[in-house]
Amino acid sequence: MINASERVIFDPAGTWYHPNLPERNDVHFGMTDAAVDFYVDYHSRVTYRTIIQEITVSPEVAALALARAKAYGAVPKGQCTRSITAILRGLPGFESIPSTWFPNKASKAFGELPGVTTRTVYDDDPDKNTGFIEAYGI
């Protein structure tokens, strides 16, 4: 998630969507608290946990992150981590993030940045998550 002049989620090669939230090139707009909760719940289920890593940055860095995510374009399957690390490496303070295809490697490097907080979300939702959109009145 990028919280700049607008709050978006860059979900490269992702499968998440909501019919009331516009998306362009893997950037999802209108990310209210309820939409973020839905996004996390969609990804967290009995067989998957969601790791949330957050860091506070200056408004200038947030604006640059937003611009880079919007400019990146739609991401092909299998290149999600590669796209995220490419965006991050171009931001002040994130130069140490390696260019990688591997989510665990990227998560470890991000988690080592000063000021990063990490939490894990567990859920007992079943693997089949159809019907989730109807459960969230976004």
C-alpha positions as semicolon CSV with decimal commas, in nm:
position;residue;x (nm);y (nm);z (nm)
1;M;0,000;0,000;0,000
2;I;0,114;0,349;-0,077
3;N;-0,033;0,636;0,121
4;A;0,048;0,954;-0,072
5;S;-0,190;1,210;-0,224
6;E;-0,423;0,911;-0,257
7;R;-0,415;0,570;-0,094
8;V;-0,358;0,282;-0,334
9;I;-0,243;-0,076;-0,334
10;F;0,001;-0,190;-0,599
11;D;-0,088;-0,558;-0,645
12;P;0,138;-0,677;-0,927
13;A;0,007;-0,983;-1,111
14;G;-0,255;-1,013;-0,838
15;T;-0,599;-1,170;-0,849
16;W;-0,772;-0,939;-0,601
17;Y;-1,040;-0,701;-0,721
18;H;-1,355;-0,527;-0,612
19;P;-1,611;-0,395;-0,863
20;N;-1,645;-0,064;-0,673
21;L;-1,271;0,007;-0,657
22;P;-1,104;0,119;-0,980
23;E;-0,788;-0,056;-1,095
24;R;-0,539;0,036;-1,363
25;N;-0,224;-0,161;-1,440
26;D;-0,227;-0,343;-1,105
27;V;-0,279;-0,020;-0,906
28;H;-0,601;-0,030;-0,702
29;F;-0,751;0,306;-0,606
30;G;-0,991;0,409;-0,328
31;M;-0,829;0,203;-0,057
32;T;-1,036;0,294;0,248
33;D;-0,981;0,112;0,577
34;A;-1,262;-0,128;0,484
35;A;-1,103;-0,194;0,144
36;V;-0,766;-0,265;0,305
37;D;-0,931;-0,503;0,553
38;F;-1,098;-0,682;0,261
39;Y;-0,766;-0,704;0,074
40;V;-0,593;-0,861;0,375
41;D;-0,884;-1,097;0,445
42;Y;-0,891;-1,206;0,080
43;H;-0,527;-1,313;0,102
44;S;-0,533;-1,465;0,452
45;R;-0,691;-1,805;0,493
46;V;-0,633;-2,135;0,664
47;T;-0,344;-2,227;0,431
48;Y;-0,198;-1,876;0,378
49;R;-0,080;-1,613;0,620
50;T;-0,033;-1,248;0,527
51;I;0,281;-1,068;0,636
52;I;0,232;-0,693;0,662
53;Q;0,544;-0,477;0,669
54;E;0,508;-0,102;0,715
55;I;0,740;0,195;0,718
56;T;0,671;0,566;0,747
57;V;0,833;0,779;0,478
58;S;0,829;1,146;0,391
59;P;0,549;1,282;0,172
60;E;0,804;1,325;-0,108
61;V;0,908;0,959;-0,097
62;A;0,543;0,850;-0,082
63;A;0,463;1,066;-0,386
64;L;0,758;0,917;-0,575
65;A;0,648;0,562;-0,482
66;L;0,298;0,638;-0,611
67;A;0,431;0,783;-0,937
68;R;0,664;0,485;-0,991
69;A;0,385;0,232;-0,923
70;K;0,149;0,408;-1,163
71;A;0,419;0,428;-1,431
72;Y;0,534;0,067;-1,396
73;G;0,244;-0,081;-1,590
74;A;0,066;-0,414;-1,561
75;V;0,289;-0,693;-1,433
76;P;0,297;-1,039;-1,593
77;K;0,241;-1,346;-1,374
78;G;0,551;-1,456;-1,186
79;Q;0,712;-1,111;-1,187
80;C;0,539;-0,959;-0,884
81;T;0,842;-0,944;-0,653
82;R;1,065;-0,829;-0,936
83;S;0,837;-0,531;-1,003
84;I;0,810;-0,434;-0,636
85;T;1,185;-0,446;-0,580
86;A;1,242;-0,240;-0,897
87;I;1,008;0,030;-0,767
88;L;1,155;0,027;-0,416
89;R;1,519;0,040;-0,530
90;G;1,448;0,372;-0,702
91;L;1,328;0,538;-0,382
92;P;1,552;0,733;-0,142
93;G;1,628;0,514;0,159
94;F;1,546;0,188;-0,020
95;E;1,861;0,148;-0,231
96;S;1,964;-0,159;-0,027
97;I;1,663;-0,360;-0,146
98;P;1,797;-0,625;-0,386
99;S;1,652;-0,684;-0,728
100;T;1,498;-1,030;-0,686
101;W;1,233;-1,270;-0,806
102;F;1,197;-1,421;-0,457
103;P;0,936;-1,283;-0,211
104;N;1,111;-1,412;0,102
105;K;1,438;-1,246;0,003
106;A;1,260;-0,916;-0,063
107;S;1,065;-0,938;0,263
108;K;1,382;-1,007;0,462
109;A;1,564;-0,710;0,307
110;F;1,265;-0,480;0,360
111;G;1,231;-0,597;0,721
112;E;1,593;-0,500;0,788
113;L;1,531;-0,133;0,699
114;P;1,528;0,099;1,002
115;G;1,176;0,172;1,124
116;V;0,998;-0,121;0,959
117;T;0,726;-0,291;1,163
118;T;0,614;-0,642;1,076
119;R;0,303;-0,832;1,173
120;T;0,151;-1,157;1,054
121;V;-0,220;-1,210;0,994
122;Y;-0,364;-1,559;1,037
123;D;-0,719;-1,648;0,941
124;D;-0,938;-1,957;0,954
125;D;-1,121;-1,877;0,629
126;P;-1,139;-2,174;0,391
127;D;-0,915;-2,186;0,083
128;K;-1,211;-2,125;-0,145
129;N;-1,271;-1,752;-0,099
130;T;-1,558;-1,699;-0,341
131;G;-1,833;-1,482;-0,205
132;F;-1,593;-1,250;-0,022
133;I;-1,694;-0,948;-0,227
134;E;-2,052;-0,978;-0,110
135;A;-1,935;-0,989;0,252
136;Y;-1,771;-0,648;0,228
137;G;-1,998;-0,352;0,164
138;I;-1,737;-0,132;0,002
